[in-house]
Amino acid sequence: MTTMGVARPDQGAYMLRTAAMDAGRAYKEELLRLLDPRPGQTVLDVGCGPGTDLPALAERVGPEGRVIGVDRDPAMLAEARRRA
């Protein structure tokens, strides 16, 4: 895909790279701490993108819980399904 004749970077790859950086990991850890998902809960990730947070959320809610990821971009949902 291009915008004004310039190749547009792959959004999913960008989001995954950003989440893997030190600042991204620190942000995600703080987010989990503040949300404090617990075993058995249902968690909704609105705008889940490529699903970077879904595995950590699923780990927190355990097998009795549920994690739901939604995104408006079908490509992001496909990547989230593939990763999770």
Secondary structure, DSSP 8 states (H G I E B T S, - for coil): -EETTEE---HHHHHHHHHHSHHHHHHHHHHHHHH---TT-EEEEET-TTTSSHHHHHHHHTTTSEEEEE-S-HHHHHHHHHH-
